[in-house]
Amino acid sequence: MAFKLPFKNSISFPQEKKQRTLLIVFIVIVIAAFVILYFGFWDSLPSSSSVPTESDLLLTSKNISSTERAIKKIDFNISFLKKSSFQDLKIYSEWPLEIDSKGNKNPFSSN
């Protein structure tokens, strides 16, 4: 005499097994979709704390003034313009370039 569970039928049909397997696969896919959406989309949305505050703006203005000071310290040395290697460069054409018109206005004409 074999022990039988009261909620499980002793006879199971292949169609029921297939439906049970498909239901488990569907539940796994739905859970995976929610996990991907949560960690990939909803979790990366900007929160209300990402709005810059007044202190953030003051820090930015300090950064701008320090950047301006750094730019003023840069020495724009243009002495390379006086070197002979630069002076020996040749101009081969004038600007703006003139382009000759080529071809036929109507490519389908028999002219």
C-alpha positions as CSV (number, residue, x, y, z in Angstrom):
1,M,0.0,0.0,0.0
2,A,1.6,3.2,-1.2
3,F,1.2,6.5,0.6
4,K,-0.7,9.1,-1.5
5,L,-0.9,12.8,-1.0
6,P,-4.5,14.0,-0.7
7,F,-4.1,17.0,-3.0
8,K,-2.3,15.2,-5.8
9,N,-4.1,13.1,-8.3
10,S,-2.6,9.7,-8.9
11,I,-3.3,10.1,-12.6
12,S,-1.6,13.1,-14.4
13,F,-2.0,13.8,-18.0
14,P,0.7,15.1,-20.3
15,Q,-1.4,18.2,-21.1
16,E,-1.5,19.1,-17.4
17,K,2.3,18.7,-17.0
18,K,2.8,20.9,-20.1
19,Q,0.5,23.6,-18.7
20,R,2.2,23.5,-15.3
21,T,5.6,23.9,-17.0
22,L,4.4,26.8,-19.1
23,L,2.9,28.5,-16.1
24,I,6.2,28.2,-14.2
25,V,8.1,29.6,-17.2
26,F,5.6,32.5,-17.5
27,I,6.0,33.4,-13.8
28,V,9.8,33.3,-14.1
29,I,9.7,35.6,-17.2
30,V,7.3,38.1,-15.5
31,I,9.6,38.2,-12.4
32,A,12.7,38.7,-14.6
33,A,10.9,41.5,-16.5
34,F,10.0,43.3,-13.3
35,V,13.6,43.0,-11.9
36,I,15.1,44.3,-15.2
37,L,12.6,47.2,-15.3
38,Y,13.3,48.1,-11.6
39,F,17.1,48.0,-11.7
40,G,17.4,49.3,-15.3
41,F,14.7,52.0,-15.5
42,W,12.9,53.0,-12.3
43,D,15.9,52.8,-10.1
44,S,17.9,55.2,-12.4
45,L,15.2,57.9,-12.6
46,P,16.4,61.2,-11.0
47,S,15.0,61.8,-7.6
48,S,13.8,65.1,-6.2
49,S,17.2,65.5,-4.4
50,S,19.0,65.8,-7.7
51,V,17.7,69.3,-8.3
52,P,20.6,71.7,-7.6
53,T,20.4,73.7,-4.5
54,E,21.7,77.2,-3.8
55,S,24.9,75.9,-2.3
56,D,25.5,73.7,-5.4
57,L,25.1,76.8,-7.6
58,L,27.6,78.7,-5.4
59,L,30.1,75.9,-5.8
60,T,29.6,76.1,-9.5
61,S,30.2,79.8,-9.6
62,K,33.4,79.3,-7.5
63,N,34.5,76.7,-10.1
64,I,33.8,79.2,-12.9
65,S,35.9,81.9,-11.3
66,S,38.8,79.4,-10.7
67,T,38.5,78.4,-14.4
68,E,38.7,82.0,-15.4
69,R,41.8,82.5,-13.3
70,A,43.4,79.4,-14.9
71,I,42.7,80.7,-18.4
72,K,44.3,84.1,-17.6
73,K,47.4,82.3,-16.4
74,I,47.8,80.5,-19.8
75,D,50.7,82.0,-21.9
76,F,49.6,82.1,-25.5
77,N,53.0,81.9,-27.1
78,I,52.8,82.7,-30.8
79,S,56.5,82.8,-31.5
80,F,56.1,79.8,-33.8
81,L,54.7,82.2,-36.4
82,K,58.1,83.8,-36.8
83,K,60.1,80.6,-37.3
84,S,61.5,79.9,-40.8
85,S,59.7,76.6,-41.1
86,F,56.4,78.3,-40.7
87,Q,57.4,81.2,-43.0
88,D,58.4,78.8,-45.8
89,L,54.9,77.4,-46.1
90,K,53.5,78.1,-49.6
91,I,49.9,79.0,-50.5
92,Y,48.8,76.9,-53.5
93,S,45.4,78.5,-54.1
94,E,43.3,81.4,-53.1
95,W,40.3,81.4,-50.9
96,P,37.4,81.0,-51.7
97,L,37.9,78.3,-54.2
98,E,36.3,78.7,-57.6
99,I,34.6,75.6,-58.8
100,D,34.0,75.2,-62.6
101,S,30.5,74.1,-63.6
102,K,30.7,70.6,-65.0
103,G,28.1,68.3,-66.5
104,N,24.8,68.9,-68.2
105,K,21.9,70.8,-66.5
106,N,19.6,68.0,-67.7
107,P,21.4,64.7,-67.7
108,F,18.5,63.0,-69.6
109,S,18.6,65.3,-72.6
110,S,20.2,64.0,-75.8
111,N,22.5,67.0,-76.3
